[in-house]
Amino acid sequence: MKKSELIGTKLLSGTWKFGETIGTVIKETADGYIVVDWENVNGEWYYTVEQFERFEKITDRSTEFCEETALLAKEALSKSKPS
């Protein structure tokens, strides 16, 4: 996948200090960083390609405007949390 195809991709964060959350790739910088906007977490978060690869991709750009995108993201988040 080319980096330019990442914008609009929905991600699952995995466990971190903010808990698990869903994010969206909003841009890429000229110096190679991928920028994510996480739900319920302030700010834009910059990741190297290597750091970015640890996130689970829920959707890709081709499904960015699909009505089911939010549902898919919520299902992935609920499945990742222990019952």
Secondary structure, 3 states (H helix, E strand, C coil): CCHHHCCCCEEECCCCCCCCCEEEEEEECCCCCEEEEECCCCCCEEECHHHHCCCEEEECHHHCCCCCHHHHHHHHHHHHCCC
